Amino acid sequence: MKEINEIELHLYIKNKALLIPEIREEIEKRIGTESKMNEELEEIKEFYNNYESLEKDNCQKTYLLTPLKLKTNKPEQISLAAQQFIDAKPKLTFVRTFISAEKYSMVRMFHNLQQKEYEFYVICEDNKKIKNAIIKIQSMDIEIRTDENGWAKISVEYIPDDIELTLIFQ
């Protein structure tokens, strides 16, 4: 009787074709007679089922973002490093930050009064995901997509700052 190791049992569960035919036949012969072999195979199957369900949960791509409450209601002014005139008004005014603790994601909302548009900047633990992310403002039925740097713009006269955002990663 050939010794069967744990790796061969895992391969049997995941992909029988990767096993040498003699090993595969030995495992199949023992399945019918050895209860210990059956128990080990059931444990391995359960492990992979649990692992796959955890992977599906972790690959969730839609996140509801809630507004971050700041201590002051005064809008933050964003000054650019290349801004040459002190009295020049900054292009963007910070409006609000939205966060999701589930996936360490954040969206910062800015208002460009001159251009009459809002800009959103996505920040995420995995920087690769910010490209082509979708930001949804459900209360206004608006959906916008980020560029390769995580920025998205929308030409709208007014967006209330008490909205909720949904962030979808592609």
C-alpha positions as CSV (number, residue, x, y, z in Angstrom):
1,M,0.0,0.0,0.0
2,K,1.5,3.3,-1.1
3,E,1.8,6.2,1.3
4,I,-0.4,9.1,0.4
5,N,0.6,12.5,1.7
6,E,-1.6,15.5,2.4
7,I,-0.5,17.5,-0.7
8,E,-1.7,14.6,-2.8
9,L,-5.1,14.7,-1.0
10,H,-5.4,18.4,-1.7
11,L,-4.5,17.9,-5.3
12,Y,-7.2,15.1,-5.5
13,I,-9.8,17.6,-4.2
14,K,-8.7,20.6,-6.3
15,N,-7.6,18.9,-9.6
16,K,-7.3,15.1,-9.9
17,A,-5.7,15.5,-13.3
18,L,-2.5,16.8,-11.7
19,L,-1.9,13.5,-9.8
20,I,0.0,10.6,-11.1
21,P,-2.6,8.0,-12.2
22,E,-1.3,5.4,-9.7
23,I,-1.8,7.8,-6.8
24,R,-5.2,8.9,-8.0
25,E,-6.3,5.2,-8.3
26,E,-4.9,4.4,-4.8
27,I,-6.9,7.3,-3.2
28,E,-10.1,6.2,-5.0
29,K,-9.5,2.7,-3.8
30,R,-9.0,3.8,-0.2
31,I,-12.0,6.1,-0.2
32,G,-14.4,3.2,-0.2
33,T,-12.6,1.3,2.6
34,E,-10.8,3.7,4.9
35,S,-13.0,6.0,7.1
36,K,-9.9,8.0,8.1
37,M,-9.2,8.8,4.4
38,N,-12.8,9.9,4.0
39,E,-12.6,12.1,7.1
40,E,-9.4,13.8,5.8
41,L,-10.9,14.4,2.4
42,E,-14.1,15.9,4.0
43,E,-11.9,18.2,6.1
44,I,-10.0,19.4,3.0
45,K,-13.3,19.9,1.1
46,E,-14.7,22.0,4.0
47,F,-11.4,24.0,4.1
48,Y,-11.7,24.9,0.4
49,N,-15.4,25.7,0.7
50,N,-14.8,28.0,3.6
51,Y,-11.8,29.6,1.9
52,E,-13.8,30.2,-1.3
53,S,-16.6,31.8,0.6
54,L,-14.2,34.1,2.5
55,E,-12.6,35.0,-0.9
56,K,-16.0,36.0,-2.2
57,D,-16.7,38.1,0.8
58,N,-13.3,39.8,0.5
59,C,-13.7,40.5,-3.2
60,Q,-16.9,42.5,-2.6
61,K,-16.5,45.4,-4.8
62,T,-19.3,47.7,-3.7
63,Y,-18.9,49.9,-0.6
64,L,-21.3,52.3,1.0
65,L,-19.3,55.4,2.1
66,T,-20.5,57.5,5.0
67,P,-19.6,61.2,5.5
68,L,-16.8,61.9,7.9
69,K,-17.9,64.4,10.5
70,L,-15.4,67.2,10.9
71,K,-15.2,69.4,14.0
72,T,-15.5,72.6,12.0
73,N,-17.9,73.5,9.3
74,K,-15.5,75.9,7.7
75,P,-14.5,74.7,4.2
76,E,-10.8,73.9,3.8
77,Q,-9.0,75.8,1.1
78,I,-6.6,73.8,-1.1
79,S,-3.7,75.8,-2.3
80,L,-1.5,74.6,-5.1
81,A,2.2,74.5,-4.7
82,A,2.7,76.3,-8.1
83,Q,0.2,79.0,-7.2
84,Q,2.0,82.3,-7.8
85,F,-0.3,84.9,-6.4
86,I,-1.2,85.0,-2.7
87,D,-4.5,86.8,-3.4
88,A,-5.5,84.3,-6.1
89,K,-8.5,82.2,-5.1
90,P,-7.7,78.5,-5.0
91,K,-9.3,76.4,-7.8
92,L,-10.8,73.8,-5.5
93,T,-12.7,74.1,-2.2
94,F,-12.9,71.0,0.0
95,V,-16.5,69.9,0.7
96,R,-16.5,66.6,2.5
97,T,-14.7,63.3,3.1
98,F,-16.5,60.0,2.8
99,I,-15.1,56.8,4.3
100,S,-15.6,53.1,4.3
101,A,-14.0,51.1,7.1
102,E,-14.7,47.8,5.3
103,K,-12.1,48.2,2.7
104,Y,-10.1,51.3,3.9
105,S,-11.5,53.4,1.1
106,M,-12.0,57.1,1.1
107,V,-13.5,59.7,-1.3
108,R,-12.7,63.4,-0.9
109,M,-15.2,65.8,-2.5
110,F,-14.1,69.2,-3.9
111,H,-16.1,72.0,-5.5
112,N,-14.7,74.1,-8.4
113,L,-16.9,77.2,-8.3
114,Q,-15.3,78.7,-11.4
115,Q,-15.9,75.7,-13.6
116,K,-19.2,74.8,-11.8
117,E,-18.2,71.2,-11.3
118,Y,-17.5,68.8,-8.5
119,E,-14.4,66.7,-8.3
120,F,-14.0,63.5,-6.4
121,Y,-10.7,61.9,-5.4
122,V,-10.7,58.2,-4.5
123,I,-8.1,56.8,-2.0
124,C,-7.8,53.1,-1.3
125,E,-5.5,50.6,0.3
126,D,-4.9,49.0,-3.1
127,N,-3.8,51.9,-5.4
128,K,-4.5,49.8,-8.5
129,K,-8.2,49.8,-7.8
130,I,-8.7,53.6,-8.0
131,K,-8.5,53.5,-11.8
132,N,-12.0,53.2,-13.3
133,A,-13.7,53.1,-10.0
134,I,-17.4,54.1,-10.1
135,I,-18.8,56.7,-7.7
136,K,-22.6,56.6,-7.3
137,I,-24.6,59.4,-5.8
138,Q,-27.9,57.5,-5.4
139,S,-30.0,60.3,-4.2
140,M,-29.3,62.3,-7.4
141,D,-29.1,59.2,-9.7
142,I,-25.5,60.1,-10.7
143,E,-22.8,57.7,-11.6
144,I,-19.2,58.8,-12.5
145,R,-16.0,57.0,-13.3
146,T,-12.5,57.8,-12.1
147,D,-9.5,58.4,-14.3
148,E,-6.2,56.5,-13.9
149,N,-5.3,58.7,-10.9
150,G,-8.5,58.2,-9.0
151,W,-10.1,61.6,-10.0
152,A,-13.7,62.0,-11.3
153,K,-15.4,65.2,-12.3
154,I,-19.1,66.1,-12.8
155,S,-20.5,69.3,-14.1
156,V,-23.3,70.1,-11.7
157,E,-24.4,73.4,-10.2
158,Y,-25.0,72.0,-6.7
159,I,-24.5,68.8,-4.8
160,P,-25.6,68.8,-1.2
161,D,-22.8,67.8,1.2
162,D,-25.1,65.4,3.2
163,I,-25.2,62.8,0.4
164,E,-24.1,59.2,0.7
165,L,-21.8,57.7,-1.9
166,T,-21.4,54.2,-3.1
167,L,-18.0,53.2,-4.4
168,I,-17.6,50.3,-6.9
169,F,-14.2,48.9,-7.9
170,Q,-13.8,47.2,-11.2
